Amino acid sequence: MDRQPIIQVQKLVARYDSRTILENISFDIYPGEIFMIIGGSGCGKTTLLNHMIGLLDPYAGNVIVEGLGITNATADERLAVLRRVGVLYQSGALFGSMTLLGNVQLPLEELTELPKDAIKEIAQNKLKMVGLGEFGDYMPAEVSGGMQKRAAIARAMALDPSILFLDEPSAGLDPIIASELDQLIVSLSHTLGITFVIISHDLESIYNIAERVILLHQGQIIASGDPHQMQQHSNPFVRKFFERRV
């Protein structure tokens, strides 16, 4: 592949006290990809995400985002990189006391010096991108779980990130709503060129939208590549995972 990686994880080791969570993790992610980190519960998926966005420092190894090694970066350098990424955690984490529009405006208010009118216009446009243009005045409790996830994606997009990290975006959604969210992710990837890094164990979503995956098991990558080819993998755990027999 001729493109330069937008994210590089190099020989990453993660430990909590004396317990090793991730061991010698290395992979590249390329611009515009929909890349999934998959595996069973407790395999280290969220720990890996938190290292990739700089919330945790590795015991060893490095994470490079858009050419900057964030592990050894200064606080200002790391902040500059993190402003170019958006994050959606599993809960969505919308502020219940603010409207959907207010939630999307928040990062713009906190991290830019744009005038209020510009902030409102940008936030409204982000809500339109996720199909919520008419719902800006609604409170999170007044809309469905799927709409809350869409609003959280709009907020994560507020600063025009080049990379979006999504932690189990379809968790708690029924299959139809989850499929609609998958379609939104593909649309945003194609129209805006956003790189998506998604943690998931939803097999249907993995097959529908992932261009490449890494499968974590017992703190290591045991398979990587096109998910549609994994049922023929030499490792029996990988075959079982993709046949849903784990």
N, C-alpha and C positions, 0 to 999 in steps of 0.2 A: 504494500500500500504506500503510495507516494506522499500522501498527506502527512503532516507533522501532528503528533498527538496533541490534544488540548489538555489532557490529564495523563500523568505518568505516576504510577505507584511502583516504587522500587524497593524490593526486599524488605517490606514493612513487617515489623514485629510489634505486636501489641500485648502488653501484660497488665494485669491488675494484681498488685502485690507480687506474689511469686507465681501466680497462675498465668500461663500463656494462653491468650485468646486467639491470636492470629500469628501464624508462623511463616515467614519468608514469602509474603504476598507480593506478586509483581504482575502488572498488566498495564496496557495503554488503552486510552479511549480517544476516538477521533472526532473532529468537529462535525456536528450535525447528526451524530449517531443516537439511536435509542438503545442504550446499553443497560442491561439488567444484572443486578447482583442477587443471586437466588440461593436458596438452601433452606433447611429446616429451622425450626425455632431454636434459638440459642447457639447458632453456628457462628455468630460474629458479624452478621450483616450490618446492623446498626452501628456497631463499634467501628467497622470499616468506614462507613459513611462519615461518622464523627471525626475520624482521622483525616478524611479527604477534604473536609471543609474547615479543618484547623481547630476544631473544638477540643481535640485531644492530640497530644504529642506522642509519637511512636516511641517505643523502647529502642528500636533501631529502624533504619531505613529512612525513606524520604517520600514525600508527595510533591509533585511538581504540577502546578496549575497555570496554564497559559505562560509557560516558560519560567515561572518563579517557584523555587523550592520553598514551600510555605513552612516546612518544618524548621528551617534555620532563618526564616525571614524576620526582619524587624517588625515591630508592632504596626508601624505605618504601612509597610509593604504588605503585610498580611491583611490589614483592613482594606487596602486598595483592591486586592484580589477578591476578598469576600464580598465586596460591593458589586463584583461582576458575576456573582452566582446568586441563585435563589434557592430556597429550601422550603419544602413542604413536609412537615412531620405527619405521622400517622393520624394524629388527632385532628389535624387541620389547624387547631390552635387559633381560631378567630376570637377576637375580643367580643364577648357577648353583649357588652354595654355600648358597642359602636355599630353603626350601620355597616352594610357591606362596603359601601363607598368609603366610609370612614376608615375601615380596616385597610383598604387598598391605598388610601392616602397616607397612612401612617409612616411607612418607610420613606416616602418622599418628603414628608414634613420633618422627619428626624435627621435625614442624611443629605438633604439638598437645601439650597437657599432660594428655590424657585418661589415666585409669587403664588398666593393662594389660588388665583384663577387658573394658573397653569397646572398646579397640582391637581385641582379638581378635574380639569379636562383630561389630563393623562390618566388619572384613576378611572374616569368614565370610559375612556378608550380601552383600558385593560379589561374592564368588566364586559364590554362589548365583544372583545376577542374570545372570551370564554362563554358567550351566550347569555350574559346576565345584564345586558345594557338597560333593561327596564326594572331591575331589582336593586338599584343602588341605595334606595331609601329603606329597604327592608333590614330588619335585625336578623342576625344568624338564626335565632330560635324560630323565626317565621318562615324559613325556607327548608327544603329537604336536605338530607345528608349529602346527596350528590351535588346540590347547588352550593353547599358550604365548601365542599372540596374544590369546586370550580372557582369560588371566590378566593380561596386560599392560594390557588394557582395564580390568579390575577394579582394578588398581593405579592407573591414571590416574583412576579414578572415586572413589578412596579419600576425597578431601576434598570430595565432592559438588560437583564443578565444574558450572558452567552451560554451559561450552563444552568440547568435546573436539576436539583436533587430532590427526588420524591421518595418518601419512606412509606411503603405499602399504601399507595394512593387509593386502591379499590377496597381497602379494609372496611368492613361494615356495610358495604353497598350490595344491593341485589344484582344479579347477573346482567340485567338489562342496563341499569344505571352504570355499572362498572364498564360495560362495553362502550357506552356513550363516552365515558371518561377516556377510555383507550383511544377512541376516534379523535377526541379533542387533542390528546397528546401527539398523535400522528400528524394532525393538521397543523399544530403549532410548530412541530419539527420541520415540516415541509415548507410552510409559508415564511417562518421567521428564521430558520436555520439554527434553532436552539439545540444544544446538545442535552439530552436527557440521560440522567443516571438514576435508575429506578431500583429500589429494593422491593422484591416481591416474592411470594410463594404461590401466587395465583396462576395456575398452569395455563388457563385459557388466555389470560392477558400475556403471559410469556410467549405463547405461540403466536398470538395476534399481532404483537407490536415489536417484540425484541429483535433487533438486528444481530446482536451478539449477547452472550451471557457468560458469566463465570458462576460456577456452582461451588459453594463453600461447604465443607464437611470437616468437622473436628479441627477447625482453625486453619485449614489449607484449601487451596483451589484444587479440586479433583477433576474438573472438566471445564472447558471453555470453547466457545464457538457458536455456531448456528444451532438454536434450540431444536430445530426440526430434524437434526441428525443425531440427537442425543439418545434416542431409543435403541440405536445400534452401537452405543458406546461400549468399550471393552470392560469398563468398570461396572460390576453388577449393581452397586448402589446408585450410580447415575441412571442406569436403565430403570431401576425401580422407582426413582424419583419422578422420571418423566412418564412412567406408566401409572403413577400414583399408587404404588404398592409399598411405600416406605413405612 
